[in-house]
């Protein structure tokens, strides 16, 4: 069966690479991925999938379905395809999309001889907006048994976790005045600066894993005018979603104190929370074995490594999930840079599209055909991730 899956992947190689390069050459940011979603939909429909788009109330989300000869396990491959503002596909989501579509088509090619179902779920706005969070909340994963995806990286890694994260916006509103008579105004920027200083005092009360970074996005228009509005945006990270929720409450409290100093009013808005990630090691080991069959040696994450965040963490709280990594550049290249963007359309990037499609589809086949593997994966999920689902 894996030979058949590999042959199907090779058969559609040029279609997959065209898809990857088309998405790379037409970068679209969160919830604006009109072309990327349509190109995936068209390719999946050409290969026999039934595609629902829009999906779960999002114009650029989709679900593609192919059913087997009988009911059985439901395997979902997750596609990401949004670009970074100003940087294009410097996170390599074009490769994620093409590999997910390829894995879905390749695994579906053997469904006439297997019980089960294959889905490819298009998940927009990973870089900002949390498309998977809305998919989880709106029931996209009800009835799905296992979720799989791959992310480009500078190392081949399985089992890497991720921090919980949230975007936060803070707005202070005061009263404008001429700087010659500052007592006639209410300085919103002074409150915002006090808020930044208060965060430095908060750090010592937060867990060691907590991280916060912010920028001032609005601080006035002229130095001789007392600013009546001042605004900042922050990214906040913590080990768990629950820690992050407590930190958000702290930020609201100190924003109120900072507003009180000048008499300004304030608003604190939090974006959807990206949950921490619970990689399923049973599925990860199956993926590792399959990648090594394909000639790719996989490694485990360095425990001292600093993690980022992704809305796939929210999926990992719902069902057994893997989000593994394959290298498209050497370790001197950082993600979210022009160099990584170029690597995402390089010959190695193209190779990873095909390798990932095969490895993901092979692992999907393992889950369809091996009841013990399914039971072990589910047992791990129940013990490791389910207790943290809120």
C-alpha positions in Angstrom: 0.0 0.0 0.0 2.8 2.4 0.8 4.4 1.7 -2.6 1.1 2.6 -4.2 0.9 5.8 -2.1 4.4 6.7 -3.1 3.7 6.1 -6.8 0.6 8.3 -6.6 2.6 11.1 -5.0 5.2 10.9 -7.7 2.5 10.9 -10.4 1.1 14.2 -9.1 4.6 15.7 -8.3 4.4 18.5 -10.9 0.9 19.5 -9.9 2.0 19.7 -6.2 5.1 21.8 -7.1 3.0 24.1 -9.2 0.6 24.5 -6.3 3.4 25.3 -3.9 5.0 27.8 -6.3 1.7 29.5 -7.2 0.9 30.0 -3.5 4.5 31.2 -2.9 4.3 33.7 -5.7 1.0 35.1 -4.6 1.3 35.7 -0.9 -2.0 36.4 0.8 -2.3 37.3 4.5 -4.7 36.1 7.2 -8.2 35.5 6.0 -7.4 37.0 2.6 -6.0 33.7 1.1 -8.6 33.7 -1.8 -6.3 32.3 -4.5 -4.5 29.8 -2.3 -7.7 28.3 -1.1 -9.2 28.2 -4.6 -6.2 26.5 -6.1 -6.3 23.8 -3.4 -10.0 23.3 -3.9 -9.6 22.9 -7.6 -6.8 20.3 -7.3 -8.6 18.3 -4.7 -11.8 18.2 -6.8 -9.9 17.1 -9.9 -8.7 14.1 -7.8 -12.2 13.1 -6.6 -12.7 15.0 -3.4 -15.9 16.6 -2.4 -15.0 20.1 -1.2 -17.0 22.5 1.0 -15.8 26.1 0.8 -16.5 28.4 2.6 -16.3 26.3 5.6 -17.2 27.0 9.3 -18.1 30.6 8.4 -14.7 31.5 6.9 -14.5 32.3 3.2 -10.9 30.9 2.8 -11.4 27.8 4.8 -12.4 24.5 3.2 -12.9 20.8 3.9 -12.2 18.2 1.3 -13.5 14.6 1.8 -12.9 11.2 0.2 -14.6 8.2 1.7 -13.3 4.6 1.6 -15.1 1.4 0.7 -16.6 1.3 4.2 -16.8 3.5 7.3 -13.6 3.6 9.5 -11.1 5.9 11.0 -11.2 9.5 9.8 -7.7 11.0 9.0 -7.4 14.8 8.4 -4.4 16.5 6.9 -4.2 20.1 7.9 -3.2 22.8 5.3 -1.9 26.3 6.1 -1.4 28.9 3.4 -1.4 32.4 4.8 1.7 34.6 4.3 3.4 37.1 6.6 2.8 40.8 6.3 5.6 42.4 4.3 7.6 39.1 4.1 5.5 36.8 1.9 5.9 33.1 2.5 8.8 33.4 5.0 7.3 30.7 7.1 6.9 28.2 4.2 3.2 27.8 4.4 3.1 27.1 0.6 4.9 23.9 1.4 2.5 23.0 4.2 -0.4 23.4 1.8 1.1 21.4 -1.1 2.2 18.6 1.2 -1.2 18.3 2.9 -3.0 18.3 -0.5 -0.5 15.7 -1.8 -0.9 13.5 1.3 -4.7 13.6 1.0 -4.7 12.7 -2.7 -2.1 10.0 -2.2 -3.8 8.3 0.7 -7.2 8.6 -0.9 -5.8 6.7 -3.9 -5.9 3.4 -1.9 -9.3 4.0 -0.2 -11.1 1.6 -2.6 -9.3 -1.1 -0.7 -9.6 0.3 2.8 -12.2 1.3 5.3 -12.0 4.9 6.5 -12.1 8.5 5.3 -9.5 11.1 4.3 -10.0 14.8 4.8 -7.9 17.8 3.9 -8.9 20.8 6.0 -7.9 24.2 4.9 -6.9 26.3 8.0 -6.5 30.0 7.2 -4.8 32.7 9.3 -2.3 30.8 11.3 0.1 33.8 11.4 -2.6 36.0 12.9 -6.2 35.5 13.6 -6.2 31.8 14.7 -8.2 30.1 12.0 -7.9 26.7 13.7 -9.3 28.2 16.9 -12.5 29.0 15.0 -12.6 25.7 13.3 -12.3 23.9 16.7 -15.0 26.1 18.2 -17.3 25.6 15.3 -17.1 21.8 15.3 -14.8 21.2 12.3 -13.0 18.3 14.1 -16.1 16.5 15.4 -15.9 13.1 13.9 -12.2 13.4 12.9 -10.0 10.8 14.7 -6.5 12.0 13.9 -4.9 15.2 12.6 -1.5 15.4 10.8 0.6 18.2 9.3 4.2 19.1 8.6 6.0 22.5 9.0 9.2 23.6 7.2 12.1 24.2 9.5 16.0 24.1 9.6 16.0 20.7 11.2 14.1 17.4 10.9 12.3 17.2 14.2 9.4 15.3 15.7 7.6 15.9 19.0 8.2 19.6 19.4 5.7 21.4 21.6 4.6 25.0 21.6 3.7 27.8 24.0 0.3 29.3 24.4 0.1 32.8 22.9 -2.3 35.7 22.5 -2.3 39.0 20.7 -3.3 41.9 22.9 -4.2 45.5 21.9 -4.3 48.3 24.5 -5.8 51.8 23.8 -5.7 54.8 26.0 -8.0 57.8 25.3 -7.4 61.2 26.7 -8.0 64.8 25.6 -5.9 66.7 23.1 -4.4 70.1 24.0 -1.6 72.4 23.0 1.7 71.5 24.6 1.9 75.1 25.9 -1.1 74.3 28.1 -0.7 70.6 29.0 -3.0 71.0 32.0 -5.9 71.4 29.6 -5.4 68.0 28.1 -5.2 64.4 29.2 -2.0 62.7 27.9 -2.9 59.3 26.6 0.7 58.6 25.8 1.8 59.1 29.4 -0.7 56.4 30.4 0.7 54.1 27.8 4.3 54.6 28.9 3.2 53.9 32.5 1.6 50.7 31.2 4.8 49.6 29.7 6.7 50.4 32.9 4.1 48.4 34.9 4.7 45.4 32.7 8.3 45.4 33.8 7.1 45.2 37.4 4.6 42.4 36.5 7.4 40.1 35.0 8.6 39.1 38.4 5.2 37.8 39.4 4.7 35.7 36.2 6.1 32.1 35.6 9.6 31.9 34.2 8.2 30.7 30.9 6.1 33.8 30.4 7.1 36.2 27.6 5.7 39.5 26.4 6.7 41.8 23.6 5.0 45.0 22.6 5.2 48.0 20.2 3.6 51.4 20.2 1.4 51.6 17.1 0.0 55.1 17.9 1.5 57.7 20.1 0.6 61.1 18.8 0.9 63.1 15.6 3.1 66.1 16.6 5.4 66.9 19.5 3.5 70.1 20.4 0.2 68.4 20.8 -0.8 66.4 23.9 -1.8 63.0 22.4 -5.5 62.2 22.9 -5.0 58.6 21.8 -2.2 56.1 22.3 -2.2 52.5 21.3 0.1 49.4 21.5 0.0 45.8 20.4 1.6 42.9 22.4 2.3 39.3 21.9 2.0 37.4 25.2 3.2 33.8 25.7 3.0 31.3 28.5 3.4 27.5 29.1 -0.4 26.9 29.1 -3.6 28.6 28.1 -4.7 28.9 31.7 -1.5 30.8 32.6 -2.1 33.1 29.7 -5.6 33.9 30.8 -4.3 34.9 34.2 -1.7 37.1 32.6 -4.4 38.8 30.5 -6.3 39.7 33.7 -3.1 41.2 35.1 -2.7 43.3 32.0 -6.2 44.6 32.3 -5.6 45.5 36.0 -2.4 47.5 35.4 -4.0 49.2 32.3 -6.6 50.5 34.7 -4.0 51.8 37.1 -2.0 53.5 34.2 -5.2 55.2 33.0 -6.0 56.4 36.5 -2.7 58.3 36.7 -3.7 60.7 34.0 -7.5 60.4 34.0 -7.5 58.7 30.6 -9.9 55.9 29.7 -8.7 52.6 28.4 -9.6 49.4 26.5 -7.8 46.1 26.5 -8.7 43.6 23.8 -7.4 40.1 23.5 -7.4 38.1 20.4 -8.3 34.3 20.4 -5.9 32.3 22.5 -3.5 30.0 20.7 -3.3 27.0 23.1 -0.1 25.2 24.1 0.7 22.2 21.9 0.5 18.5 22.9 2.3 16.5 20.2 1.2 12.9 20.0 4.4 10.9 20.4 2.9 7.6 19.2 1.9 9.1 15.9 5.2 11.1 15.8 7.2 7.9 16.1 5.2 6.4 13.2 6.0 9.5 11.1 9.7 9.2 12.1 9.8 5.6 10.9 8.1 6.6 7.7 10.5 9.5 7.0 13.5 7.3 7.7 12.1 4.8 5.1 12.3 7.8 2.7 15.9 8.6 3.7 15.2 11.4 6.1 16.7 11.1 9.6 14.5 12.6 12.3 15.7 14.1 15.6 14.0 15.0 18.9 13.8 18.7 20.1 16.5 20.1 22.3 14.9 20.5 25.8 16.6 23.9 26.0 15.1 25.0 22.8 12.8 28.0 22.8 9.4 27.3 21.3 7.1 29.4 19.3 3.3 29.2 19.1 0.7 27.9 16.6 -3.0 27.5 16.6 -2.5 23.8 15.9 -2.2 23.6 19.7 -5.9 24.1 19.9 -6.4 21.1 17.6 -4.1 19.0 19.8 -6.4 19.6 22.7 -9.3 18.1 20.7 -7.8 15.0 19.2 -4.5 13.2 18.6 -2.3 15.5 16.5 1.2 15.8 15.0 2.9 18.9 13.7 6.4 17.7 12.7 9.2 19.5 11.0 11.4 19.0 7.9 14.4 21.1 7.0 14.3 23.2 3.9 17.5 25.2 4.8 20.5 24.9 7.1 20.5 26.2 10.7 22.1 29.5 9.8 18.8 30.5 8.2 16.1 31.9 10.6 12.4 31.6 10.0 10.4 34.6 9.2 13.2 36.1 7.1 13.8 36.7 3.4 16.3 33.9 3.3 13.7 31.4 4.6 11.2 32.8 2.1 13.6 31.9 -0.7 14.2 28.5 0.7 10.4 27.8 0.6 10.6 27.9 -3.2 14.1 26.3 -3.5 14.9 22.8 -4.9 15.1 21.5 -1.3 11.7 23.1 -0.6 10.3 21.3 -3.6 11.8 18.0 -2.3 10.2 18.5 1.1 6.8 19.0 -0.5 7.0 15.5 -1.9 8.8 13.9 1.0 6.2 15.3 3.5 3.3 14.3 1.3 4.6 10.7 1.3 5.5 10.6 5.0 2.2 12.1 6.1 0.2 9.7 3.8 2.3 6.7 5.0 1.4 7.6 8.6 -2.2 8.1 7.6 -2.1 4.6 6.2 -0.6 3.2 9.4 -3.5 4.7 11.3 -6.1 3.4 8.9 -4.7 -0.1 8.9 -3.3 -0.6 12.5 -5.9 -0.8 15.2 -3.2 -1.0 17.9 -1.5 2.2 16.7 -4.9 4.0 16.8 -5.6 2.8 20.3 -2.1 3.7 21.6 -2.4 7.2 20.0 -5.8 7.8 21.5 -4.7 6.5 24.9 -1.8 9.0 24.9 -4.1 11.8 24.0 -6.5 11.0 26.8 -3.6 11.0 29.3 -1.5 13.9 28.0 -3.8 16.4 26.4 -7.4 15.8 27.3 -6.9 16.8 31.0 -6.0 20.3 29.8 -8.9 20.8 27.6 -11.1 23.6 29.0 
